[in-house]
């Protein structure tokens, strides 16, 4: 199935809570961006995100962390597209209060969020023909 991936650093602007904690909604924003990319690649249209049927926040994310998010189309219906999403922390920032620029690449990525949901592309908006 079709997959999309992005990696980005959580900035100070992403920090929403004390201790530079990033709110979970930031992960769902990444998932929404990936869903849009997948729909464009699959159908030639941005489509609409209808619903998440499952969202789990598994580990904290902080400003300075690098997050890699992936999405996969898992099901293709007439107009609906089932998708799964995963976000992992690959670099941990701000690891030393005495050295604010210190960071480390994680030996094993830490899964921070996962989700699944459904998007819809109306038939008349499906511009790409899949044979």
C-alpha positions in Angstrom: 0.0 0.0 0.0 1.0 3.6 -0.4 3.0 5.2 2.4 4.1 8.8 3.3 6.7 9.9 5.8 8.0 13.1 7.3 10.5 14.1 9.9 10.7 17.3 11.8 11.9 19.0 14.9 9.5 20.1 17.5 10.2 23.7 18.1 9.6 26.0 21.1 6.4 27.2 19.3 5.1 23.6 19.6 5.6 23.5 23.4 2.2 24.0 25.0 2.7 23.0 28.6 5.2 23.5 31.3 8.6 21.8 30.9 8.4 22.4 27.1 5.9 19.5 26.7 4.3 19.3 23.3 0.6 18.6 23.2 -0.7 15.4 21.6 -2.8 17.5 19.1 0.5 18.3 17.4 0.9 14.6 16.5 -2.6 14.5 15.1 -1.8 17.6 13.0 1.2 15.6 11.5 -1.1 12.7 10.8 -3.6 15.0 9.0 -0.8 16.4 6.9 0.3 12.9 5.9 -3.3 11.8 5.2 -3.6 14.8 2.8 -0.4 13.8 1.0 -1.5 10.2 0.7 -4.9 11.3 -0.8 -3.2 13.6 -3.3 -0.8 10.8 -4.4 -3.6 8.2 -4.6 -6.5 10.3 -5.9 -5.2 13.7 -7.1 -7.3 15.5 -4.5 -6.8 16.5 -0.8 -10.1 14.8 0.2 -11.5 15.1 3.7 -10.5 13.5 7.0 -13.8 12.1 8.3 -12.8 10.5 11.6 -10.2 8.9 13.8 -11.4 5.6 15.1 -8.4 5.2 17.4 -5.8 7.6 18.8 -3.2 6.7 21.4 -0.5 8.9 22.9 2.2 6.6 24.2 5.2 8.8 25.3 5.8 12.5 25.9 7.3 14.8 23.2 9.2 17.9 24.1 10.5 20.9 22.2 13.8 19.9 20.6 12.8 16.3 19.9 12.8 15.1 16.3 9.7 13.2 15.3 9.3 10.9 12.4 5.7 10.3 11.4 4.4 7.7 8.9 1.0 7.0 7.3 -0.2 4.1 5.2 -3.4 3.6 3.2 -4.7 0.3 4.6 -8.0 0.1 2.9 -9.5 1.6 -0.4 -13.2 1.7 -0.7 -15.4 3.4 -3.4 -14.7 6.8 -1.8 -13.3 6.0 1.6 -9.6 5.4 2.4 -8.6 3.7 5.7 -5.3 4.9 7.1 -2.9 4.0 9.9 -0.5 6.4 11.5 2.6 6.2 13.7 4.9 8.8 15.2 8.3 8.0 16.8 10.9 10.1 18.5 14.2 9.5 16.8 16.3 12.3 18.4 15.8 13.5 21.9 16.6 17.2 22.5 17.3 19.2 25.6 18.8 16.3 27.5 21.0 18.4 29.8 19.8 21.6 31.6 23.4 22.8 31.8 23.9 22.4 28.0 20.6 23.4 26.3 21.9 22.5 22.8 22.8 18.9 23.9 20.8 16.1 22.1 21.2 12.4 21.4 20.2 10.1 18.5 18.1 7.3 20.1 19.4 3.8 19.4 15.8 2.6 19.2 13.1 5.1 18.2 10.4 5.6 20.9 6.8 5.3 19.7 5.0 8.4 20.9 1.6 8.1 19.1 -0.4 5.9 16.8 -3.8 6.3 15.2 -6.1 5.0 12.6 -8.9 6.8 10.7 -10.9 7.2 7.6 -10.7 9.8 4.8 -13.0 10.4 1.9 -12.5 11.5 -1.6 -15.8 12.0 -3.5 -16.0 10.1 -6.7 -16.1 13.3 -8.8 -12.8 14.5 -7.2 -10.8 11.3 -7.8 -8.6 12.5 -10.6 -6.1 9.6 -10.8 -7.2 6.3 -12.4 -5.9 3.2 -10.6 -5.8 0.2 -12.9 
